[in-house]
Amino acid sequence: MEQVVKKLNWIYYGQMAIALIVLTAMYYAFSKGLYEPLDRMSKAGQILQYVVIFDALLTIPLGLYLVKYFKPQTDRTYFKCAGARILLVSNSMILGIFAFYWMGGYKSMLWVAAIAAIAWYFSKPTLGKMEQEMKPKDENEETY
């Protein structure tokens, strides 16, 4: 189990590294004027906003619900489900950062990235979380 958590941490922190690389590269390009910012009211700007927002609306809940839906019983299936959860949730964070700078500092895209970053934080792999999510559900246990 510890090996699975270590591998998942590589994916988790790898996504953070990708987000930081995108942030740094886009900030550098934006501050040096290497590209013309996209107007948020243009057709392309609106399409980019729709893509980022719909991506967040679909992938964040799907990613957070993925492990509970598949109820993995082995370390291998848990690794696949939890890895997919991390990738799905952090996808919107990276897209939101990219869109924020490409649209010239449009704060709504930064909010989408922040919401995805919060969801990404809740997908952090730990040994306790893995044990809890792999524990079989007891049908006789009362829920209140």
C-alpha positions as a Markdown table, in Angstrom:
| # | Residue | x | y | z |
|---|---|---|---|---|
| 1 | Met | 0.0 | 0.0 | 0.0 |
| 2 | Glu | 2.8 | 2.4 | 0.8 |
| 3 | Gln | 4.3 | 1.9 | -2.7 |
| 4 | Val | 0.9 | 2.8 | -4.3 |
| 5 | Val | 0.7 | 6.0 | -2.2 |
| 6 | Lys | 4.3 | 6.9 | -3.2 |
| 7 | Lys | 3.5 | 6.5 | -6.9 |
| 8 | Leu | 0.4 | 8.5 | -6.5 |
| 9 | Asn | 2.3 | 11.3 | -4.8 |
| 10 | Trp | 4.6 | 11.4 | -7.9 |
| 11 | Ile | 1.5 | 12.1 | -10.0 |
| 12 | Tyr | 0.1 | 14.5 | -7.5 |
| 13 | Tyr | 3.2 | 16.6 | -7.2 |
| 14 | Gly | 3.9 | 16.2 | -10.9 |
| 15 | Gln | 0.6 | 18.0 | -11.6 |
| 16 | Met | 1.7 | 20.8 | -9.2 |
| 17 | Ala | 5.0 | 21.1 | -11.1 |
| 18 | Ile | 3.2 | 21.3 | -14.4 |
| 19 | Ala | 0.9 | 24.0 | -13.0 |
| 20 | Leu | 3.9 | 26.0 | -11.8 |
| 21 | Ile | 5.6 | 25.6 | -15.1 |
| 22 | Val | 2.5 | 26.9 | -17.0 |
| 23 | Leu | 2.2 | 29.7 | -14.5 |
| 24 | Thr | 5.8 | 30.8 | -14.8 |
| 25 | Ala | 5.9 | 30.5 | -18.6 |
| 26 | Met | 2.6 | 32.3 | -19.1 |
| 27 | Tyr | 3.6 | 35.1 | -16.7 |
| 28 | Tyr | 6.9 | 35.5 | -18.4 |
| 29 | Ala | 5.4 | 35.7 | -21.8 |
| 30 | Phe | 2.6 | 38.0 | -20.6 |
| 31 | Ser | 5.0 | 40.4 | -18.8 |
| 32 | Lys | 7.4 | 40.5 | -21.8 |
| 33 | Gly | 4.6 | 41.1 | -24.3 |
| 34 | Leu | 5.4 | 37.9 | -26.3 |
| 35 | Tyr | 1.8 | 37.5 | -27.3 |
| 36 | Glu | -1.3 | 39.6 | -27.8 |
| 37 | Pro | -3.8 | 38.9 | -25.0 |
| 38 | Leu | -7.1 | 37.4 | -26.2 |
| 39 | Asp | -10.1 | 39.7 | -25.8 |
| 40 | Arg | -12.6 | 38.1 | -23.5 |
| 41 | Met | -15.6 | 39.4 | -25.4 |
| 42 | Ser | -14.3 | 38.1 | -28.8 |
| 43 | Lys | -15.7 | 34.8 | -30.1 |
| 44 | Ala | -12.4 | 33.0 | -29.4 |
| 45 | Gly | -12.3 | 34.4 | -25.9 |
| 46 | Gln | -15.9 | 33.3 | -25.2 |
| 47 | Ile | -15.1 | 29.8 | -26.5 |
| 48 | Leu | -12.0 | 29.6 | -24.3 |
| 49 | Gln | -14.1 | 30.6 | -21.3 |
| 50 | Tyr | -16.8 | 28.0 | -22.1 |
| 51 | Val | -14.2 | 25.3 | -22.5 |
| 52 | Val | -12.5 | 26.0 | -19.2 |
| 53 | Ile | -15.7 | 26.4 | -17.2 |
| 54 | Phe | -17.3 | 23.3 | -18.7 |
| 55 | Asp | -14.1 | 21.3 | -18.2 |
| 56 | Ala | -14.2 | 22.3 | -14.5 |
| 57 | Leu | -17.9 | 21.5 | -14.2 |
| 58 | Leu | -17.4 | 18.0 | -15.6 |
| 59 | Thr | -14.0 | 16.9 | -14.4 |
| 60 | Ile | -13.9 | 18.1 | -10.8 |
| 61 | Pro | -17.1 | 16.2 | -9.7 |
| 62 | Leu | -16.2 | 13.2 | -11.8 |
| 63 | Gly | -12.7 | 13.0 | -10.4 |
| 64 | Leu | -13.8 | 13.4 | -6.8 |
| 65 | Tyr | -16.5 | 10.7 | -7.2 |
| 66 | Leu | -14.4 | 8.3 | -9.3 |
| 67 | Val | -13.0 | 6.1 | -6.5 |
| 68 | Lys | -16.3 | 5.9 | -4.6 |
| 69 | Tyr | -18.1 | 4.8 | -7.8 |
| 70 | Phe | -15.6 | 2.0 | -8.8 |
| 71 | Lys | -15.0 | 0.8 | -5.2 |
| 72 | Pro | -11.5 | -0.7 | -6.0 |
| 73 | Gln | -10.6 | -3.9 | -4.2 |
| 74 | Thr | -6.9 | -4.2 | -5.2 |
| 75 | Asp | -3.9 | -1.9 | -5.1 |
| 76 | Arg | -3.7 | -1.9 | -8.9 |
| 77 | Thr | -7.3 | -0.8 | -9.4 |
| 78 | Tyr | -7.0 | 1.8 | -6.6 |
| 79 | Phe | -3.9 | 3.2 | -8.3 |
| 80 | Lys | -5.7 | 3.6 | -11.6 |
| 81 | Cys | -8.8 | 5.2 | -10.1 |
| 82 | Ala | -6.9 | 7.5 | -7.7 |
| 83 | Gly | -4.4 | 8.5 | -10.5 |
| 84 | Ala | -7.3 | 9.3 | -12.8 |
| 85 | Arg | -8.9 | 11.3 | -10.0 |
| 86 | Ile | -5.7 | 13.4 | -9.6 |
| 87 | Leu | -5.4 | 14.0 | -13.3 |
| 88 | Leu | -9.0 | 14.9 | -13.8 |
| 89 | Val | -9.2 | 17.3 | -11.0 |
| 90 | Ser | -5.9 | 19.1 | -11.7 |
| 91 | Asn | -6.7 | 19.4 | -15.4 |
| 92 | Ser | -9.0 | 22.4 | -14.7 |
| 93 | Met | -6.3 | 24.1 | -12.5 |
| 94 | Ile | -3.8 | 24.1 | -15.4 |
| 95 | Leu | -6.4 | 25.2 | -18.0 |
| 96 | Gly | -7.6 | 28.0 | -15.7 |
| 97 | Ile | -4.0 | 29.3 | -15.2 |
| 98 | Phe | -3.4 | 29.1 | -18.9 |
| 99 | Ala | -6.6 | 30.9 | -19.7 |
| 100 | Phe | -6.1 | 33.6 | -17.0 |
| 101 | Tyr | -2.8 | 34.8 | -18.6 |
| 102 | Trp | -3.9 | 34.2 | -22.2 |
| 103 | Met | -6.9 | 36.5 | -21.7 |
| 104 | Gly | -4.7 | 39.2 | -20.2 |
| 105 | Gly | -5.4 | 38.6 | -16.5 |
| 106 | Tyr | -9.1 | 37.7 | -16.6 |
| 107 | Lys | -9.9 | 37.0 | -13.0 |
| 108 | Ser | -12.8 | 34.7 | -13.6 |
| 109 | Met | -10.4 | 32.1 | -15.1 |
| 110 | Leu | -8.2 | 32.5 | -11.9 |
| 111 | Trp | -11.3 | 31.6 | -9.8 |
| 112 | Val | -11.8 | 28.5 | -11.9 |
| 113 | Ala | -8.2 | 27.6 | -11.3 |
| 114 | Ala | -8.6 | 28.3 | -7.6 |
| 115 | Ile | -11.6 | 26.0 | -7.3 |
| 116 | Ala | -9.7 | 23.3 | -9.1 |
| 117 | Ala | -6.8 | 23.8 | -6.8 |
| 118 | Ile | -9.0 | 23.3 | -3.8 |
| 119 | Ala | -10.4 | 20.1 | -5.3 |
| 120 | Trp | -6.8 | 19.0 | -6.2 |
| 121 | Tyr | -5.9 | 19.5 | -2.5 |
| 122 | Phe | -8.7 | 17.0 | -1.5 |
| 123 | Ser | -7.4 | 14.4 | -3.9 |
| 124 | Lys | -4.0 | 14.2 | -2.1 |
| 125 | Pro | -3.1 | 10.5 | -1.7 |
| 126 | Thr | -2.4 | 9.3 | 1.8 |
| 127 | Leu | -2.2 | 5.9 | 3.4 |
| 128 | Gly | -5.3 | 6.6 | 5.6 |
| 129 | Lys | -7.4 | 7.7 | 2.7 |
| 130 | Met | -6.4 | 4.6 | 0.7 |
| 131 | Glu | -7.3 | 2.3 | 3.6 |
| 132 | Gln | -10.6 | 4.1 | 4.0 |
| 133 | Glu | -11.6 | 4.0 | 0.4 |
| 134 | Met | -10.6 | 0.4 | -0.1 |
| 135 | Lys | -12.4 | -0.8 | 3.0 |
| 136 | Pro | -15.5 | -2.8 | 2.1 |
| 137 | Lys | -18.8 | -1.1 | 2.9 |
| 138 | Asp | -20.7 | -2.8 | 5.7 |
| 139 | Glu | -24.4 | -3.1 | 4.7 |
| 140 | Asn | -25.4 | -3.6 | 8.3 |
| 141 | Glu | -23.9 | -0.4 | 9.5 |
| 142 | Glu | -26.5 | 2.3 | 10.3 |
| 143 | Thr | -26.1 | 5.7 | 8.7 |
| 144 | Tyr | -27.4 | 8.8 | 10.4 |
